[in-house]
Amino acid sequence: MFTGWPSDATAFLAEIEADNTREFWEAKGHRHATAVQGPMRALAAELEPEFGPIRVLRAYRNRRFRPSSPPYRTDTGGIASSPGGSALTVVLSATALTTAVGHWTFDSGQLRSYRVAVLEAPGDQLEGLLAGYQVDRRRSLRGVPRGFKGDHPRIDLLKLTGLQVVTTRPVGAWLSTREPLEWVRAAWRAAGPVVTWLDTHVGPADPVPPRPRPAPPSEGH
């Protein structure tokens, strides 16, 4: 049962952000399992009956494509997925608990479907659904997308190359209670109409084809 994060959770995340080294991890990493990861797994377990399987983020970063990134995560979190491929995420950092629901980025097919929907009647519905929400615009184009004019009434939506609605709350004593569970559950439920819109009009990303394995060397070579 989720009973909250102890105060050492945000303390540890702040410390690993300040000293993201193997030496720190070897000396202090045991705190991550008990104060950070354990409660996150308990939170995920209580959300799974309603939202499905939740992948809890590992403490180690995958640096294969970003070798310059820090080796250890400075946050913790979990990701669920809707039937249509929308992500429901929760992330705890040293300063805030945040939920984000939707798609961080669209692939080419999703982007085409999204823009078609925005230009037609579903665009009216989306504008209403997003009213009052904080929309993550870090993946928004700086310029105008090709084929559109800057004065288009929905140009802000058309600039998006992904769509996530975000809720965030500063850390505090409330984290050490069951309140984070109810807060995350309420945020994910409230974003349900946005998820339904994305699942209906955008859908899941195309699967990435597996890389072909190299052919075995021929005999005699």
C-alpha positions in Angstrom: 0.0 0.0 0.0 1.2 3.5 -0.9 1.8 5.5 2.3 3.6 8.4 0.7 7.2 9.4 0.1 9.4 10.1 3.1 11.2 13.5 3.3 14.4 11.7 2.3 13.0 11.1 -1.2 13.2 14.7 -2.3 16.4 15.2 -0.3 18.1 12.3 -2.1 16.9 13.6 -5.5 18.3 17.0 -4.8 21.6 15.4 -3.7 21.9 13.2 -6.8 21.2 16.2 -8.9 24.1 18.1 -7.3 26.5 15.1 -7.3 25.6 12.8 -10.1 28.6 10.5 -9.8 29.3 6.8 -9.3 31.0 7.7 -6.0 27.9 9.3 -4.6 25.7 6.4 -5.8 27.9 3.8 -4.3 27.9 5.6 -0.9 24.3 6.8 -0.9 22.4 4.8 -3.5 20.7 2.5 -1.0 18.5 5.4 0.0 17.0 5.4 -3.5 15.4 1.9 -3.1 13.7 2.7 0.2 12.9 6.4 0.0 12.3 6.9 -3.8 11.7 3.7 -5.8 9.8 1.7 -3.2 7.0 4.3 -2.8 6.9 4.9 -6.5 6.3 1.1 -7.1 3.6 1.2 -4.4 1.9 4.1 -6.1 2.0 2.4 -9.4 0.5 -0.8 -8.0 -2.5 1.1 -6.6 -3.1 2.9 -9.9 -2.7 -0.2 -12.1 -6.2 -1.6 -11.5 -7.8 1.5 -13.1 -5.1 2.5 -15.7 -3.4 -0.7 -16.6 0.3 -1.7 -16.3 2.7 1.1 -15.3 6.4 1.1 -16.2 8.4 2.5 -13.3 11.4 4.4 -14.4 14.8 2.9 -13.6 17.4 4.9 -11.6 20.0 4.5 -14.4 19.8 6.5 -17.6 20.1 4.9 -21.0 23.1 6.8 -22.3 23.5 4.9 -25.6 22.2 7.8 -27.7 23.0 10.6 -25.2 26.4 9.7 -23.7 26.9 13.2 -22.3 23.8 13.0 -20.1 24.2 12.3 -16.3 24.3 8.6 -15.5 21.6 8.7 -12.8 18.1 10.0 -13.0 17.4 13.0 -10.8 13.7 12.1 -10.6 11.4 9.1 -10.4 8.2 8.2 -12.1 5.9 5.9 -13.9 4.2 5.6 -17.3 0.9 4.0 -18.2 -0.6 3.8 -21.7 -4.1 4.2 -23.0 -5.6 1.7 -25.5 -4.9 4.2 -28.2 -1.3 4.8 -27.3 -1.5 8.0 -25.2 0.9 8.1 -22.3 -0.1 8.9 -18.7 3.0 9.8 -16.7 3.8 10.9 -13.2 7.2 12.2 -12.2 8.5 13.2 -8.8 11.5 15.6 -8.8 13.2 17.4 -5.9 10.8 20.3 -6.3 7.5 19.0 -7.7 5.2 16.2 -8.4 4.0 16.4 -12.1 1.6 14.5 -14.3 1.7 14.7 -18.1 -0.9 13.1 -20.3 -0.8 12.7 -24.1 2.1 12.3 -26.6 5.5 13.9 -26.0 6.1 13.8 -29.8 4.1 12.6 -32.8 5.6 10.5 -35.5 5.0 11.6 -39.1 1.7 9.6 -39.4 0.4 10.9 -36.1 1.3 14.4 -36.9 -0.6 14.3 -40.2 -3.7 12.8 -38.5 -3.5 15.4 -35.7 -3.3 18.4 -38.1 -6.2 17.1 -40.2 -8.3 16.7 -37.0 -7.4 20.2 -35.8 -8.4 21.8 -39.1 -11.8 20.1 -39.1 -14.7 19.8 -36.6 -12.7 17.9 -33.9 -10.4 21.0 -33.6 -13.3 22.8 -32.0 -13.7 20.1 -29.5 -10.0 20.0 -28.7 -9.9 23.7 -28.1 -12.6 23.3 -25.5 -10.9 20.3 -23.9 -7.6 22.2 -23.5 -9.2 25.2 -21.9 -7.7 25.7 -18.4 -4.9 23.2 -19.0 -1.2 23.9 -19.1 -0.1 22.5 -22.5 3.6 21.5 -22.8 4.9 23.6 -25.7 8.5 22.5 -25.5 8.0 20.6 -28.8 6.2 23.5 -30.5 7.6 24.8 -33.8 9.1 28.3 -33.6 8.0 29.1 -37.1 4.8 28.4 -39.0 4.3 24.9 -40.3 4.6 24.5 -44.0 1.4 25.1 -45.9 -0.2 27.3 -43.2 -0.3 31.0 -42.5 0.6 32.7 -39.2 -2.9 34.2 -38.8 -4.7 30.8 -38.9 -7.1 30.8 -35.9 -5.6 27.5 -34.7 -2.0 28.2 -35.5 -0.9 27.5 -31.8 -2.4 24.0 -32.0 -0.9 23.5 -35.5 2.6 24.3 -34.3 2.5 21.5 -31.8 4.5 18.4 -32.8 3.3 16.6 -29.7 0.5 17.2 -27.3 0.6 16.8 -23.5 -1.5 18.4 -20.8 0.4 19.0 -17.6 -0.5 19.4 -13.9 2.2 20.1 -11.3 2.3 20.7 -7.5 5.2 21.7 -5.4 6.7 19.2 -3.0 5.8 19.5 0.7 4.6 17.6 3.7 1.7 16.3 1.7 4.0 13.9 -0.1 4.4 11.8 3.0 0.7 10.9 3.0 -1.7 9.1 0.6 -2.6 12.4 -1.0 -0.2 12.0 -3.9 -2.1 8.8 -5.0 -5.4 10.6 -5.0 -3.9 13.7 -6.7 -2.4 11.6 -9.5 -5.5 9.5 -9.9 -7.7 12.7 -10.2 -5.3 14.3 -12.7 -5.3 11.2 -14.9 -9.1 10.9 -14.7 -9.6 14.6 -15.5 -7.5 14.3 -18.6 -9.6 11.3 -19.8 -11.4 13.4 -22.5 -8.1 14.6 -23.9 -6.9 11.0 -24.0 -10.1 9.9 -25.8 -9.6 12.7 -28.4 -6.0 11.7 -29.0 -6.8 8.0 -29.2 -9.7 8.7 -31.7 -8.0 11.2 -33.9 -4.3 10.5 -33.6 -3.9 6.9 -32.5 -0.7 5.0 -31.5 2.7 5.6 -33.0 3.8 3.3 -35.8 5.9 0.4 -34.4 9.6 0.7 -35.0 10.7 -2.2 -37.2 13.5 -4.3 -35.7 16.9 -3.8 -37.0 18.0 -6.6 -39.3 20.7 -8.9 -37.9 23.9 -9.0 -39.9 24.3 -12.1 -42.0 26.7 -14.7 -40.6 30.0 -14.9 -42.3 30.1 -17.4 -45.1 32.3 -20.5 -44.8 35.9 -20.1 -45.7 36.0 -16.4 -44.5 
